[in-house]
């Protein structure tokens, strides 16, 4: 069990591409001693009601959220959005269209894999996903089950990752629009795992953060499982220099990311509740 003042602000359930359903995720958070959990499924809030009910029964604070993949040419830009209440709203109303884009993309990826002599059907992928939003991890799991690849990591590294043979893009919001819609919805936008931006020049990162902050960005995910201590410290310093809150979370996906645990990542992740308190000040409820 981890510290009783720890939180996890980035986690996924079966509503998108995690292996634990929302209730199981809450139970795991309670078993880990977390005091707050953000459910940030990709482009959907379908798991929020069930997670909120389970959290209320267990005395856990459940923060409704989502994770968006944004239109960004230089690398992968993702936005964690916290305190996004389910229902209607400027950003909430966009989620249905984004999910529709995912559906068409999944069919296209299945067709590409079949053409690459790894035949499968979209029905097999849907069965793997259950009732949640279907994503590439579910396709990867089918590839593993059929013996095409030894594990999910290989499926992404060789076939499904950006610019790999079976990769397909999909409709995405641009960063300015996504951040503005999040703020207009009373939510708190956070730049997720900044290493995926593919930026290795300080000046370029500074220019980007200047723009994002100007549009209303609140946080930067500095505490992330794959970061070494010096990287977490570096991203924390970067966040503070631009007036951002250094957020963090495990990016938990259950069996789709083997060895990575809720709350603790690969064993040394701790996101203090003080970070949650800082972020909360920027939500509409405050």
N, C-alpha and C positions, 0 to 999 in steps of 0.2 A: 504493500500500500504506500502511496506517495503522500506528500504533505497535505494536511487538511486545508491549506490555503492555495491550492493549485487549481487551475482551470484548463480547459482545452477548447480553443476557439476555431478549430478546423477539423471537421469529422464528417464522414459519409455513411449512409445507410443503404439498405436495399431499395430505397426510393430513387437512388441513382445507381452508383456503381460500387457500393459497399456490400459486404456479405452478411452483416448483422442487420436485422430489422430495427426500426426505431426504438421499440421497447427493449430489445436486447442491448442496444447501444447505451440506453439509459442505465440499465442494470449493470453493465460493465463499468460505466462511469462511477456509479455509486460504489461498486466493489473496489474501484481504484482509489476511492477517497476524494474524488473531485467534488468541488462545490458548485461548479458551473460548467455547462457544455453547450457549444454552438453546433447546431446541425446545419451543415452547409452543403447539401446535395447539389449536384450540377443542374442548373437551369430549372429547378423545381423546388416546391415547398410541400410536396405531397406527404412527406413523412412528419411534418411539424405537428399536426394535431395529435397523432398517436404518441409522439415523443413528449409533447407538453403534458398530456394526461399522465403518462408514466412518471415523468419527472415530478409532477405535483404530488403524486402518491409517495414518492421517495424523498422529498425534500431537496431535490436538486434544481438549481436554476437552469432552465432551458432557454437558450437564446435562439430565436428563429432567424435563419439566414439562408443564403444560397452562395454558390460559386459560379462565376461567369467566366467563360473563355472569350477574350476580346480580340478584335481585329487589329493585329499589330504585326508589321512585316518583318521586323528584325529577329523575332523569337516568339516564345510563348508568354503572353501576358494574361494572367488570371486575376480576377477581382473577388475577394471575399466580401460579402455584404451582410452585416450583422444588424439585428433588430429590424429586420424586414418582416413586418407582420403579414401573415397570409390574408388573401382576399384581393380586393381591387386596389389599384394604385398605379402611379406612373411607371415604376419598374415591374411591379407584379403583373401588369397587363401585357408585358413583353415576353414573359416566360413561356406562354403557350406557343408563340411563334418560334422561339428558340428550340423548344422540344420538337416541334414539327420538323425543323431543319435537321435535328439529330436523326429522326426516323429515316429520312431520305438518305442521309449519309450512311447509316448502318446497312441499308440494302445495297448501296453502291460498294461498300467494303466487302460484303459477303460475295457479291458478283465478281469483284476483282480477285479475291482469294480462290474462288472456284476456277477462274480462268488461269490462275497460277498453280493449278493442279492440287489445290487444297479444298476440295468440294465440301460445302456445308449449305444449310438452308437458313433463312431468316427465322423460321419456326424453331430451329434448334437454339438459336441465339435468344429468342424470346423466352423459351423454356428455361434457359440458364438464368436469365434476368429476373424471372418471376413477375411480380406486378410493378416493379420499379422502372425508372427511365433507363433505357438500354444505352450502353456505351461500349467503347472499345475493350474495356476489361472483360466484358461478357463474351465478346467475340474471341478474345485471347483465351478465355477459359474453354471455349469449344475447341479451339485449335489444340490445346493441351489434351483435352479428353479424346480427341481423334488421333493423337499421336503425331501431329504435324510438327510440334515443337515440344521441348522438354519442360518448359515452364512459361509463366506469363511474361516474365522479364524478357526472355528470348523472343517471344511473339512481338513485343514492342520494339526491341532493339533491331530485329531483322525485317519485320513486315509492317507493323502498324504505327510506328512512331512517325514524327514529322519527316516528310520527304522520303519515306520508305516505300517499297513497291505497292503496298495495299492502302497507303494513306490517302484519305480524301478530306478536303476541307468542308466547312459548313457555314451557314449564315451566322454572323457574330455582330455584336454591338461594338462601335468604336469606343475607345477609352473615354473620351469627353462625354459622349452621350450616356454611357453606362454610369459614370460617376455622378453626373448631374441628375439622372433619373433616381439613383440611389438616395441622394440628398433630398430630392423633392419628395421622396417616399418616407422621409423621416428616418432613414437608415444610415449606417456607418460603413463607408467603403474603405477597404484595406487592400493594398497591393500584395498579392500572394507570392510566396517563394520567388523573390526577385532574381535568383540565379538563372531562372528559365528565360529571362529576357535576352540572354546572350550578349550582354553588354560587358565589355572588358576595359572601357575607357572611362575614367572618372568624369571627364567633361561631358561626355554623352549622357551618362547617368544623371548628372546634375541638370542638364537641359531637360531631360525627360521628367524628372521629379518636379522641376519648376512648373512645367505644364500641368502635371497631375495635381499638384497642390493648388494651382490656380483654379482648377475645375472643381475642387472640393474634396480631394483625397484626404483621409483622416489618419490612416495607419499604414505601416509597412511590416510585413511578416518577417521579423528578424530572428525569432526563436523557432527553428524548423529542424526536424529530425536529422536530415542529412548534413547539417552544418556542424563543423567543428566549433569549439568554444571561441576561437579567435574570429571565425566568420560571424558567429552570433553577436559577438562584441562589436565587430566592424559594422554590421548592418544596424545594430542598435545605435551606434554613434551616427551613422548616416541618417537614420530616421530623425534623431533629435536635431541634427543640423538643419533639417528642413521643416521642423515643427511638427513632425509626425509621431504618432504613438507606435513604439516597437511592439507589435502584436506577435502572437505565436500560436501554434497548435500542431497536432501530430499528423494531420492529413491522413487520418485512419481510414483504411478501406477493408479491414479484416483480412480474409484469406487472399484477397487480390493484391495485397502488399505483404507478403510473408515476413515475419520477424519484426514488424512494426506494430507497437501496441498503443492503445488509446492512452492519452495522458502523458506517457513516458517515452514515446517514440521508440528509439533503439536502446533505451535504458537510462539516458542522461537528460531527458527533456523535462523541464519544469517551467510552466508559464504561471507566474504569480498572480494572485487575485488583484494586485495593485494595477496591473495592465488592464484588466477588465474594468476597474473603476475609472481609469483614465478614458477609455473608449466610451463608456456609458455616458459621460458628460456631453458627447456629441450626438446622442440619439434624440429623437423627437420626444421621448418620454421624460427627458430631463429639462 
